[in-house]
Amino acid sequence: MKKVLVMGGTRFFGKKLVQHLLDEGNEVTIATRGRTPDPHEGQVKRLVLDREDAGSLRAAADAGPWDVVYDQICYSPQNAADACEAFQGKTSRYIVVSTRGVYDHQPQRITEGDFNPYAYPVKLAGRSEFTYEEGKRQSEAVFFQQANFPVCAVRIPIVLGTDDYTRRLHFHVEHVRGGLPIGVPQPEARMSFIHSGEAASFLAWLANVPQLTGPVNACSDGEVTMRDIIAWTEEAVGRQAIMTPAAEAEHLSPFAIPDSYYLDTSKARAEGYRFESIRDWMPALIREIASAGGEA
């Protein structure tokens, strides 16, 4: 049994991560602002955490020591620097959720070496000073250059599921059903995705693979194009899509990208993890959303 701290963990794949950890018999503490309900009543301990307050973070660290810390809510180099100080000597393993957004778009498969946080210049500032992507780059740079405990940064692509509160697949189902245009500038661009369930299971698996540190890509096996997604949506809805290379912002696909953007997962696979095939779950997920009237 491990003593695990999860910062975040009350919605989307964070809830699933917590359940995985509980199912494995771990002692789990969730640290959040305390505003969002979750389904783990009576199963977890709770701490109130303001991620922007270094003192609040130190209090969470002092509730340890922790075998594993999951940080799903680090968005700036200042957040990361505060964590490096707070958890010094307080954790054996630190797993931070990062993003494929640390990479630039490129036509070939992206490996972890395509962004090097160990040599990236740090600009210490808060979240408001950066885009989401740059905030994650800066966060990784601080962790890997300053932390005195082992860190793994999980670079994930877009996460999908029926419980996706951003409703990105729902957008496509609703637009096709409603006969609305969908802006897709590059229909053949190749993309990586991951299901919310697999994102959670991969993160939970990492707790038991202490030798896997540094950046690691995590995504479903294979990649898809917007043309694939539109075709599966047309089949699920029973209506032809109106796909256009340009559209007003409200009709632009949430997956619209200027070039291919897909990840290499050789590092994780070399440690024994086997990712699901994207073509096994994505069409089924689209059908599930469509059968629920787009309201899943």
C-alpha positions as CSV (number, residue, x, y, z in Angstrom):
1,M,0.0,0.0,0.0
2,K,1.3,3.4,-0.9
3,K,0.4,6.8,0.6
4,V,-0.7,8.9,-2.3
5,L,-1.5,12.5,-2.7
6,V,-3.6,13.6,-5.7
7,M,-3.7,17.3,-6.4
8,G,-6.9,17.6,-8.4
9,G,-8.8,14.4,-8.8
10,T,-12.5,15.5,-8.6
11,R,-13.5,15.5,-12.3
12,F,-12.9,13.8,-15.6
13,F,-9.9,11.4,-15.7
14,G,-8.8,12.6,-12.3
15,K,-11.8,10.9,-10.7
16,K,-10.9,7.7,-12.6
17,L,-7.3,7.9,-11.4
18,V,-8.3,8.1,-7.8
19,Q,-10.6,5.1,-8.2
20,H,-7.7,3.1,-9.8
21,L,-5.5,4.0,-6.9
22,L,-8.2,3.0,-4.4
23,D,-8.8,-0.3,-6.2
24,E,-5.1,-1.1,-5.8
25,G,-5.4,-0.7,-2.1
26,N,-3.6,2.6,-1.7
27,E,-4.3,5.3,1.0
28,V,-5.4,8.2,-1.1
29,T,-5.6,11.9,-0.2
30,I,-7.2,14.4,-2.5
31,A,-6.1,18.0,-2.3
32,T,-8.4,20.5,-4.0
33,R,-10.1,23.8,-3.4
34,G,-13.0,21.8,-2.0
35,R,-15.6,23.2,-4.4
36,T,-16.2,20.2,-6.7
37,P,-18.0,17.0,-5.4
38,D,-16.6,13.6,-6.3
39,P,-17.8,10.0,-5.9
40,H,-15.2,8.9,-3.4
41,E,-17.0,9.9,-0.1
42,G,-15.7,7.8,2.8
43,Q,-12.9,6.3,0.7
44,V,-10.3,9.1,0.6
45,K,-8.9,11.8,2.9
46,R,-9.2,15.4,1.8
47,L,-7.1,18.5,2.1
48,V,-8.1,22.0,1.0
49,L,-5.5,23.4,-1.3
50,D,-5.0,26.7,-3.1
51,R,-2.4,25.8,-5.8
52,E,-1.4,29.5,-6.1
53,D,-0.5,29.8,-2.4
54,A,2.9,28.4,-1.5
55,G,1.9,28.2,2.2
56,S,-1.1,26.0,1.3
57,L,1.1,23.8,-0.8
58,R,3.6,23.4,2.1
59,A,0.8,22.3,4.4
60,A,-0.2,19.6,1.9
61,A,3.4,18.4,1.7
62,D,3.7,18.4,5.5
63,A,0.7,16.1,5.7
64,G,3.0,13.4,4.2
65,P,5.6,12.1,3.7
66,W,4.1,10.7,0.4
67,D,5.1,7.7,-1.6
68,V,3.7,9.3,-4.7
69,V,2.3,12.7,-5.5
70,Y,0.2,13.4,-8.6
71,D,0.0,17.0,-9.7
72,Q,-2.8,17.6,-12.2
73,I,-3.0,21.4,-11.5
74,C,0.4,22.8,-12.2
75,Y,0.2,25.5,-14.8
76,S,3.2,27.8,-14.3
77,P,6.8,27.8,-13.4
78,Q,5.9,29.5,-10.1
79,N,3.6,26.6,-9.3
80,A,6.4,24.2,-10.1
81,A,9.0,26.1,-8.0
82,D,6.7,26.2,-5.0
83,A,6.2,22.4,-5.4
84,C,10.0,21.8,-5.6
85,E,10.4,23.6,-2.3
86,A,7.4,22.2,-0.5
87,F,8.0,18.6,-1.4
88,Q,11.7,18.5,-0.8
89,G,12.2,15.4,1.4
90,K,8.5,14.8,1.5
91,T,7.9,12.5,-1.5
92,S,9.6,9.5,-3.2
93,R,8.0,10.1,-6.6
94,Y,6.3,13.1,-8.2
95,I,4.1,12.7,-11.3
96,V,3.0,15.9,-13.0
97,V,0.4,15.9,-15.8
98,S,1.8,17.8,-18.8
99,T,0.6,18.1,-22.4
100,R,1.5,17.4,-26.0
101,G,1.2,21.2,-26.2
102,V,4.8,21.5,-25.2
103,Y,5.7,20.4,-28.7
104,D,5.4,22.2,-32.0
105,H,3.3,20.7,-34.8
106,Q,5.3,18.6,-37.2
107,P,4.6,16.1,-39.9
108,Q,6.5,13.2,-38.3
109,R,5.8,11.3,-35.0
110,I,6.9,13.3,-32.0
111,T,9.3,11.9,-29.4
112,E,10.1,13.1,-25.9
113,G,13.4,14.5,-27.2
114,D,11.5,17.0,-29.4
115,F,11.2,19.3,-26.3
116,N,14.1,19.3,-23.8
117,P,13.0,20.8,-20.5
118,Y,16.4,20.2,-18.9
119,A,17.9,23.0,-21.1
120,Y,14.8,25.2,-21.5
121,P,15.3,28.8,-20.2
122,V,13.1,29.4,-17.1
123,K,11.1,32.6,-16.6
124,L,9.8,32.5,-13.1
125,A,6.3,34.0,-13.1
126,G,2.7,33.1,-12.4
127,R,0.0,31.5,-14.6
128,S,-1.3,34.8,-16.1
129,E,2.1,35.5,-17.8
130,F,1.9,32.5,-20.1
131,T,-0.2,30.7,-22.6
132,Y,-1.3,27.2,-21.4
133,E,1.3,25.6,-23.6
134,E,4.2,27.8,-22.5
135,G,3.1,27.5,-18.9
136,K,3.5,23.7,-19.2
137,R,6.9,24.1,-20.8
138,Q,8.1,26.3,-18.1
139,S,6.7,24.0,-15.4
140,E,8.5,21.1,-16.8
141,A,11.7,23.1,-17.0
142,V,11.5,24.0,-13.3
143,F,10.8,20.5,-12.2
144,F,13.6,18.9,-14.1
145,Q,16.1,21.6,-13.4
146,Q,15.3,22.2,-9.7
147,A,13.5,19.3,-8.0
148,N,15.6,17.1,-5.7
149,F,13.1,14.2,-6.0
150,P,12.3,12.0,-9.0
151,V,9.8,13.6,-11.4
152,C,7.9,12.1,-14.3
153,A,6.0,14.5,-16.6
154,V,3.2,12.8,-18.6
155,R,2.7,14.5,-21.9
156,I,-0.8,13.6,-23.0
157,P,-2.9,14.7,-26.1
158,I,-6.6,15.6,-26.0
159,V,-8.4,13.4,-23.6
160,L,-11.9,12.2,-24.6
161,G,-14.8,10.5,-22.9
162,T,-18.5,10.8,-22.3
163,D,-17.7,12.8,-19.3
164,D,-15.5,15.3,-21.2
165,Y,-16.8,18.6,-19.8
166,T,-15.4,20.5,-22.8
167,R,-17.7,18.4,-25.0
168,R,-15.3,18.3,-28.0
169,L,-16.7,15.1,-29.6
170,H,-20.2,16.3,-28.7
171,F,-19.5,19.4,-30.9
172,H,-19.1,17.2,-33.9
173,V,-22.2,15.1,-33.2
174,E,-24.3,18.1,-32.7
175,H,-23.0,19.9,-35.7
176,V,-23.6,17.0,-38.1
177,R,-27.0,16.3,-36.6
178,G,-27.9,20.0,-36.9
179,G,-26.6,20.4,-40.5
180,L,-24.1,23.0,-39.3
181,P,-20.7,23.5,-41.0
182,I,-17.6,22.2,-39.3
183,G,-14.4,24.1,-40.0
184,V,-11.6,21.7,-40.8
185,P,-8.5,23.4,-42.3
186,Q,-6.4,20.2,-42.6
187,P,-8.6,17.1,-42.9
188,E,-5.7,14.8,-43.4
189,A,-3.6,16.0,-40.5
190,R,-2.7,13.0,-38.2
191,M,-3.5,13.3,-34.5
192,S,-3.1,11.5,-31.2
193,F,-5.8,11.1,-28.6
194,I,-6.4,9.2,-25.4
195,H,-9.5,7.9,-23.7
196,S,-10.2,9.3,-20.2
197,G,-10.2,5.8,-18.8
198,E,-6.8,5.0,-20.3
199,A,-5.3,8.3,-19.2
200,A,-6.3,7.4,-15.6
201,S,-5.0,3.8,-15.9
202,F,-1.7,4.9,-17.3
203,L,-1.2,7.5,-14.5
204,A,-2.0,4.8,-11.9
205,W,0.4,2.4,-13.5
206,L,3.2,4.9,-13.2
207,A,3.0,4.7,-9.4
208,N,4.5,1.2,-9.7
209,V,7.2,2.0,-12.2
210,P,9.7,4.1,-10.3
211,Q,12.4,3.7,-12.8
212,L,10.4,5.7,-15.4
213,T,11.3,9.3,-14.9
214,G,11.6,12.4,-17.1
215,P,9.2,13.3,-19.8
216,V,7.0,10.5,-21.2
217,N,4.4,10.5,-23.9
218,A,1.1,8.8,-23.3
219,C,-1.6,8.3,-26.0
220,S,-3.7,5.6,-27.6
221,D,-2.0,3.4,-30.1
222,G,-2.3,4.7,-33.7
223,E,-3.5,8.0,-34.9
224,V,-6.5,9.4,-36.7
225,T,-7.4,12.3,-39.1
226,M,-10.3,14.7,-39.0
227,R,-11.6,12.9,-42.0
228,D,-11.8,9.7,-39.9
229,I,-13.6,11.5,-37.1
230,I,-16.1,13.1,-39.4
231,A,-16.8,9.8,-41.2
232,W,-17.4,8.0,-37.9
233,T,-19.7,10.8,-36.8
234,E,-21.6,10.7,-40.1
235,E,-22.1,6.9,-39.6
236,A,-23.2,7.3,-36.0
237,V,-25.7,10.2,-36.8
238,G,-26.9,8.9,-40.1
239,R,-26.3,12.2,-41.8
240,Q,-23.6,13.7,-44.0
241,A,-21.4,16.4,-42.5
242,I,-20.8,19.8,-44.0
243,M,-17.0,20.1,-43.7
244,T,-15.4,23.3,-44.8
245,P,-11.8,24.5,-44.8
246,A,-12.8,27.8,-43.1
247,A,-15.5,28.7,-40.7
248,E,-16.4,31.2,-38.0
249,A,-15.0,30.5,-34.6
250,E,-18.2,28.9,-33.2
251,H,-18.1,26.4,-36.0
252,L,-14.4,25.6,-36.1
253,S,-13.7,22.0,-35.0
254,P,-12.0,21.9,-31.5
255,F,-9.6,19.5,-33.2
256,A,-8.6,21.9,-36.0
257,I,-4.8,22.0,-36.4
258,P,-2.5,23.4,-39.1
259,D,-0.4,20.3,-39.4
260,S,0.0,16.7,-38.0
261,Y,0.5,16.4,-34.3
262,Y,0.9,12.8,-33.1
263,L,3.1,11.2,-30.4
264,D,5.6,8.4,-30.2
265,T,5.1,6.2,-27.1
266,S,8.2,4.0,-27.4
267,K,9.5,5.1,-24.0
268,A,6.4,3.9,-22.1
269,R,6.0,0.8,-24.2
270,A,9.6,-0.2,-23.5
271,E,8.7,-0.3,-19.8
272,G,5.8,-2.7,-20.5
273,Y,2.7,-0.5,-21.0
274,R,0.4,-1.5,-23.8
275,F,-1.9,1.3,-25.1
276,E,-5.3,0.7,-26.5
277,S,-5.9,1.1,-30.2
278,I,-7.6,4.4,-30.9
279,R,-9.7,2.7,-33.7
280,D,-11.1,0.3,-31.1
281,W,-12.6,3.0,-28.8
282,M,-13.1,6.2,-30.7
283,P,-15.9,5.1,-33.1
284,A,-17.7,3.4,-30.2
285,L,-17.4,6.6,-28.1
286,I,-18.9,8.6,-31.0
287,R,-21.8,6.2,-31.3
288,E,-22.4,6.3,-27.6
289,I,-22.6,10.1,-27.6
290,A,-24.8,10.1,-30.7
291,S,-27.2,7.5,-29.2
292,A,-27.6,9.7,-26.2
293,G,-28.7,12.6,-28.4
294,G,-25.3,14.3,-28.0
295,E,-26.1,14.8,-24.3
296,A,-23.9,12.0,-22.9
